[in-house]
Amino acid sequence: MEINDIKEKLNSKESYINGWEKMKRASIIIPLIDINEEVYILFQVRAKKLKSQPGDICFPGGKIDKCETPSEAALREINEELGLKDVEIIKEMDILIRHDGIIIHPFVAKVNNIEELEINEDEVDEVFYVPLSYLLEYSPMEVRNKLIVERGEDFPYHLIKGGKNYKFKTGEYISTFYQYKDYVIWGITASMLKDFVNNIK
């Protein structure tokens, strides 16, 4: 193989995230709604009967199927969960990679017709709206956590200098919290919310 062959192969490849084929992928929508000439963000409360994160507050979204793009998945999910069809994507935000190996594509979108709202009770218990003006003034709580890799018994320490005494690095994970009335928005949803708010300040 020559350098020109390598160049041709690499130029035909679209860059993304190393190892994404082995990771789960999802899309979410940060839904903006105009109510009486004021912008609100819609949040949903996950149904308590769900196996994953029951009762948590999140944005509409879910798994990206193999046959669809991230934006197509986001629009499909907001329709399946909330019955909303008249949704206009404004911008894709920064991709988020969770510490547990999930890639999330966040999109900011305008909901043009909130009258279409029809909650899928199998997935969503309720929705609520937070004024954007409130979020722009709010300072979220942030808690720093340490991430440590637990290496299995079959880890080949003999192949690295220092063996078990090697100075492995630890990671940091920040948990973000917003409070609005009786609602607590935290975790990945809060991280994506903070990124959006910081980008429009």
C-alpha positions as a Markdown table, in Angstrom:
| # | Residue | x | y | z |
|---|---|---|---|---|
| 1 | Met | 0.0 | 0.0 | 0.0 |
| 2 | Glu | 1.3 | 3.5 | -0.9 |
| 3 | Ile | 0.6 | 6.8 | 0.7 |
| 4 | Asn | -1.8 | 7.8 | -2.2 |
| 5 | Asp | -3.8 | 4.7 | -1.4 |
| 6 | Ile | -4.0 | 5.7 | 2.3 |
| 7 | Lys | -4.9 | 9.2 | 1.3 |
| 8 | Glu | -7.7 | 8.0 | -0.9 |
| 9 | Lys | -9.1 | 5.7 | 1.8 |
| 10 | Leu | -9.0 | 8.4 | 4.5 |
| 11 | Asn | -10.6 | 11.0 | 2.3 |
| 12 | Ser | -13.6 | 8.8 | 1.6 |
| 13 | Lys | -14.2 | 8.4 | 5.4 |
| 14 | Glu | -16.3 | 10.9 | 7.3 |
| 15 | Ser | -14.8 | 11.8 | 10.7 |
| 16 | Tyr | -16.9 | 11.2 | 13.8 |
| 17 | Ile | -16.1 | 9.7 | 17.2 |
| 18 | Asn | -13.5 | 7.0 | 17.7 |
| 19 | Gly | -15.2 | 3.7 | 18.7 |
| 20 | Trp | -18.7 | 4.9 | 18.0 |
| 21 | Glu | -19.7 | 1.6 | 16.4 |
| 22 | Lys | -19.6 | -0.1 | 19.8 |
| 23 | Met | -21.5 | 2.7 | 21.6 |
| 24 | Lys | -25.2 | 3.5 | 21.9 |
| 25 | Arg | -26.4 | 6.6 | 20.1 |
| 26 | Ala | -29.4 | 8.9 | 20.9 |
| 27 | Ser | -30.8 | 12.2 | 19.9 |
| 28 | Ile | -32.8 | 14.7 | 22.0 |
| 29 | Ile | -34.6 | 17.9 | 21.3 |
| 30 | Ile | -34.5 | 21.0 | 23.4 |
| 31 | Pro | -38.0 | 22.3 | 22.5 |
| 32 | Leu | -38.6 | 26.1 | 22.5 |
| 33 | Ile | -42.2 | 27.3 | 22.7 |
| 34 | Asp | -43.5 | 30.9 | 22.3 |
| 35 | Ile | -46.2 | 31.5 | 25.0 |
| 36 | Asn | -47.7 | 35.0 | 25.1 |
| 37 | Glu | -44.5 | 36.4 | 23.4 |
| 38 | Glu | -42.2 | 34.8 | 25.9 |
| 39 | Val | -39.9 | 31.8 | 25.2 |
| 40 | Tyr | -40.3 | 28.7 | 27.3 |
| 41 | Ile | -38.5 | 25.4 | 27.3 |
| 42 | Leu | -40.6 | 22.2 | 27.5 |
| 43 | Phe | -39.4 | 19.4 | 29.8 |
| 44 | Gln | -41.0 | 16.0 | 30.3 |
| 45 | Val | -41.1 | 13.7 | 33.3 |
| 46 | Arg | -40.4 | 10.1 | 32.4 |
| 47 | Ala | -43.1 | 7.6 | 33.3 |
| 48 | Lys | -42.6 | 5.9 | 36.6 |
| 49 | Lys | -43.2 | 2.5 | 35.1 |
| 50 | Leu | -40.2 | 2.7 | 32.8 |
| 51 | Lys | -37.2 | 0.5 | 33.7 |
| 52 | Ser | -34.6 | 3.2 | 32.9 |
| 53 | Gln | -34.6 | 6.4 | 34.9 |
| 54 | Pro | -38.3 | 6.4 | 36.0 |
| 55 | Gly | -39.5 | 9.7 | 37.1 |
| 56 | Asp | -36.5 | 11.7 | 35.9 |
| 57 | Ile | -36.9 | 14.9 | 34.1 |
| 58 | Cys | -35.6 | 14.9 | 30.5 |
| 59 | Phe | -35.9 | 16.3 | 27.0 |
| 60 | Pro | -37.9 | 14.4 | 24.3 |
| 61 | Gly | -35.6 | 11.9 | 22.6 |
| 62 | Gly | -34.3 | 8.4 | 22.3 |
| 63 | Lys | -32.3 | 5.9 | 20.4 |
| 64 | Ile | -31.0 | 6.6 | 16.8 |
| 65 | Asp | -32.1 | 3.7 | 14.6 |
| 66 | Lys | -29.6 | 2.4 | 12.0 |
| 67 | Cys | -31.7 | 3.7 | 9.1 |
| 68 | Glu | -32.0 | 7.3 | 10.2 |
| 69 | Thr | -29.9 | 10.4 | 10.8 |
| 70 | Pro | -29.6 | 12.0 | 14.3 |
| 71 | Ser | -32.1 | 14.8 | 13.4 |
| 72 | Glu | -34.6 | 12.3 | 11.9 |
| 73 | Ala | -34.4 | 10.3 | 15.2 |
| 74 | Ala | -35.0 | 13.5 | 17.3 |
| 75 | Leu | -38.1 | 14.5 | 15.3 |
| 76 | Arg | -39.4 | 10.9 | 15.4 |
| 77 | Glu | -39.0 | 10.7 | 19.1 |
| 78 | Ile | -40.7 | 14.0 | 19.9 |
| 79 | Asn | -43.6 | 12.9 | 17.8 |
| 80 | Glu | -43.8 | 9.4 | 19.4 |
| 81 | Glu | -43.5 | 10.8 | 23.0 |
| 82 | Leu | -45.5 | 14.0 | 22.7 |
| 83 | Gly | -47.4 | 13.8 | 19.4 |
| 84 | Leu | -45.7 | 17.0 | 18.1 |
| 85 | Lys | -45.2 | 17.1 | 14.4 |
| 86 | Asp | -44.8 | 20.8 | 13.5 |
| 87 | Val | -41.3 | 21.1 | 14.9 |
| 88 | Glu | -38.6 | 23.1 | 13.3 |
| 89 | Ile | -34.9 | 22.3 | 14.1 |
| 90 | Ile | -32.9 | 25.4 | 14.6 |
| 91 | Lys | -29.4 | 24.1 | 15.4 |
| 92 | Glu | -27.5 | 21.0 | 16.4 |
| 93 | Met | -25.6 | 21.6 | 19.6 |
| 94 | Asp | -22.3 | 20.0 | 20.7 |
| 95 | Ile | -22.4 | 16.2 | 20.8 |
| 96 | Leu | -22.2 | 14.8 | 24.3 |
| 97 | Ile | -20.5 | 11.6 | 25.2 |
| 98 | Arg | -21.7 | 10.1 | 28.5 |
| 99 | His | -19.3 | 8.4 | 30.9 |
| 100 | Asp | -21.2 | 5.2 | 30.4 |
| 101 | Gly | -20.6 | 5.1 | 26.7 |
| 102 | Ile | -23.7 | 6.8 | 25.1 |
| 103 | Ile | -23.4 | 9.4 | 22.4 |
| 104 | Ile | -26.1 | 12.0 | 22.5 |
| 105 | His | -26.9 | 14.5 | 19.6 |
| 106 | Pro | -28.8 | 17.5 | 21.1 |
| 107 | Phe | -30.9 | 19.7 | 18.8 |
| 108 | Val | -32.6 | 23.0 | 19.6 |
| 109 | Ala | -36.0 | 23.2 | 17.9 |
| 110 | Lys | -39.0 | 25.5 | 17.8 |
| 111 | Val | -42.4 | 23.9 | 18.4 |
| 112 | Asn | -44.7 | 25.7 | 16.1 |
| 113 | Asn | -48.0 | 24.2 | 17.2 |
| 114 | Ile | -48.2 | 23.1 | 20.9 |
| 115 | Glu | -51.9 | 22.4 | 20.4 |
| 116 | Glu | -50.8 | 19.1 | 18.9 |
| 117 | Leu | -49.4 | 18.0 | 22.2 |
| 118 | Glu | -50.6 | 14.4 | 23.0 |
| 119 | Ile | -48.6 | 12.7 | 25.8 |
| 120 | Asn | -47.7 | 9.1 | 25.3 |
| 121 | Glu | -48.5 | 7.8 | 28.8 |
| 122 | Asp | -46.4 | 4.7 | 28.3 |
| 123 | Glu | -43.3 | 6.9 | 28.3 |
| 124 | Val | -44.2 | 10.3 | 29.8 |
| 125 | Asp | -46.1 | 11.2 | 33.0 |
| 126 | Glu | -46.3 | 14.9 | 32.4 |
| 127 | Val | -44.7 | 18.0 | 30.8 |
| 128 | Phe | -43.9 | 21.4 | 32.2 |
| 129 | Tyr | -42.5 | 24.6 | 30.9 |
| 130 | Val | -39.7 | 26.8 | 32.2 |
| 131 | Pro | -39.3 | 30.4 | 31.1 |
| 132 | Leu | -36.0 | 31.0 | 29.3 |
| 133 | Ser | -35.6 | 34.2 | 31.2 |
| 134 | Tyr | -35.5 | 32.3 | 34.4 |
| 135 | Leu | -32.8 | 29.9 | 33.1 |
| 136 | Leu | -30.7 | 32.8 | 31.8 |
| 137 | Glu | -30.5 | 34.3 | 35.3 |
| 138 | Tyr | -30.2 | 31.0 | 37.2 |
| 139 | Ser | -26.9 | 29.7 | 38.5 |
| 140 | Pro | -27.0 | 25.9 | 38.6 |
| 141 | Met | -25.4 | 23.8 | 41.3 |
| 142 | Glu | -22.4 | 21.8 | 40.2 |
| 143 | Val | -20.9 | 18.9 | 42.1 |
| 144 | Arg | -17.5 | 17.4 | 41.1 |
| 145 | Asn | -17.2 | 13.6 | 41.1 |
| 146 | Lys | -14.2 | 11.4 | 40.5 |
| 147 | Leu | -14.3 | 8.6 | 37.9 |
| 148 | Ile | -12.1 | 5.6 | 38.5 |
| 149 | Val | -11.7 | 2.6 | 36.2 |
| 150 | Glu | -12.0 | -0.8 | 37.9 |
| 151 | Arg | -9.6 | -3.1 | 36.1 |
| 152 | Gly | -10.5 | -6.8 | 35.9 |
| 153 | Glu | -8.5 | -9.6 | 37.3 |
| 154 | Asp | -7.2 | -10.5 | 33.8 |
| 155 | Phe | -5.7 | -7.0 | 33.2 |
| 156 | Pro | -2.2 | -7.6 | 31.9 |
| 157 | Tyr | -0.2 | -5.5 | 34.4 |
| 158 | His | 2.9 | -7.4 | 33.3 |
| 159 | Leu | 2.8 | -5.7 | 29.9 |
| 160 | Ile | 3.1 | -2.1 | 31.3 |
| 161 | Lys | 6.0 | -0.4 | 33.1 |
| 162 | Gly | 5.3 | -0.3 | 36.8 |
| 163 | Gly | 2.7 | -3.0 | 36.7 |
| 164 | Lys | 0.1 | -2.6 | 39.4 |
| 165 | Asn | 2.0 | 0.4 | 40.7 |
| 166 | Tyr | 1.5 | 2.3 | 37.4 |
| 167 | Lys | 0.1 | 5.8 | 38.1 |
| 168 | Phe | -3.2 | 5.5 | 36.3 |
| 169 | Lys | -5.1 | 8.8 | 35.8 |
| 170 | Thr | -8.6 | 9.3 | 37.2 |
| 171 | Gly | -11.3 | 11.3 | 35.4 |
| 172 | Glu | -13.7 | 13.9 | 36.6 |
| 173 | Tyr | -17.5 | 14.0 | 36.1 |
| 174 | Ile | -19.6 | 17.1 | 37.0 |
| 175 | Ser | -23.2 | 16.6 | 38.1 |
| 176 | Thr | -25.3 | 19.7 | 37.3 |
| 177 | Phe | -28.6 | 20.7 | 39.1 |
| 178 | Tyr | -31.3 | 23.2 | 38.2 |
| 179 | Gln | -34.4 | 23.8 | 40.4 |
| 180 | Tyr | -37.7 | 25.2 | 39.2 |
| 181 | Lys | -40.6 | 25.2 | 41.5 |
| 182 | Asp | -40.9 | 21.6 | 42.7 |
| 183 | Tyr | -38.9 | 20.2 | 39.7 |
| 184 | Val | -35.2 | 19.2 | 39.9 |
| 185 | Ile | -33.5 | 19.0 | 36.5 |
| 186 | Trp | -30.1 | 17.2 | 36.8 |
| 187 | Gly | -27.6 | 14.9 | 35.2 |
| 188 | Ile | -27.2 | 14.8 | 31.5 |
| 189 | Thr | -30.3 | 16.8 | 30.8 |
| 190 | Ala | -29.0 | 19.6 | 33.0 |
| 191 | Ser | -25.6 | 19.4 | 31.3 |
| 192 | Met | -27.2 | 19.9 | 27.8 |
| 193 | Leu | -29.4 | 22.6 | 29.2 |
| 194 | Lys | -26.4 | 24.5 | 30.6 |
| 195 | Asp | -24.5 | 24.2 | 27.3 |
| 196 | Phe | -27.5 | 25.7 | 25.4 |
| 197 | Val | -28.0 | 28.5 | 27.9 |
| 198 | Asn | -24.3 | 29.4 | 27.9 |
| 199 | Asn | -24.3 | 29.5 | 24.1 |
| 200 | Ile | -27.1 | 32.1 | 23.9 |
| 201 | Lys | -26.1 | 34.3 | 26.8 |
